[in-house]
Amino acid sequence: MSDITVRHNPERERFEILVAGHVIGKAVYKEYDGGASPQRIFYHTVINEEYGGQGLAGRLATVALDETADAGIGIVPVCPFIKKFIGKHPEYVGSAVAVAPAHLEFLDSALSARTRG
C-alpha cells in the first residue's frame, strides 16, 4: 500500500492516516495549557478494522508524536495505544508528560461540552 499518507488536521484536533485519500484511522487529541508549557492530550487512536494488523497505527503514532515533540509540545498519553507506544519507543519519553488529574478533568469537561453542543 504505497498510497498511505498521514496528515495533521488541527481544525479537528487529530492526526489522520489515509489510504487513497480516504481517512482510515486517527489519533485524536485536545490541546491543553496547564500554564507551564503547551501540551497535547492524546485520548483516542483507532484504525478501521479492515486495515488492522498492518502496522498503520504505529505509522500514525510516529508522525503524531514526532510532529508534537518537534513543535515543543508535551505529549500526555491518556490513550492506551499511545501510552504503550511511548513505552516501546524511548525516544518519546523526554516529551511525555505524566497524566495528572487536571488532564483528565480537562478532557472530561472538553468532551462533555462537545457532545452537548
C-alpha positions, -999 to +999 in steps of 0.1 A: +000+000+000+021+029-013-008+053-013-008+058+025-003+092+039-005+107+074-016+143+079-023+167+108-058+181+108-056+208+136-091+220+129-104+186+141-076+181+166-064+149+152-038+132+130-053+112+102-040+082+082-054+080+047-054+053+020-061+066-015-073+099+000-098+083+024-093+086+062-090+051+077-077+060+111-070+088+135-051+098+167-073+123+184-061+149+209-071+180+229-047+210+232-041+217+269-024+247+285-016+239+321+005+270+325+040+256+324+041+246+287+017+236+259+006+200+260-014+178+237-036+152+254-038+121+231-070+103+242-081+080+213-064+062+185-082+040+160-077+023+127-106+009+107-109-028+113-103-039+077-068-022+079-058-037+112-027-057+117-007-038+091+013-015+114-007+015+104-014+026+140+023+027+146+029+048+115+002+072+126+016+074+161+051+080+149+040+110+128+017+124+155+044+121+182+072+133+160+053+165+150+042+171+186+076+167+201+093+187+173+069+216+180+079+216+217+045+204+228+043+179+257+027+146+250+001+135+275-007+098+268-042+091+280-049+068+251-038+033+259-022+028+225-002+060+227+009+051+262+021+017+252+037+030+220+058+055+241+068+026+264+082+008+234+099+039+218+121+056+244+128+085+220+094+100+231+099+097+269+115+131+271+085+147+256+059+127+276+041+143+305+026+121+332-011+121+332-025+141+361-060+145+375-061+180+359-056+165+325-084+140+330-108+167+344-100+190+314-105+162+290-138+151+306-151+187+305-140+193+269-155+161+256-188+167+276-191+202+262-186+188+226-214+163+230-238+189+245-231+215+218 
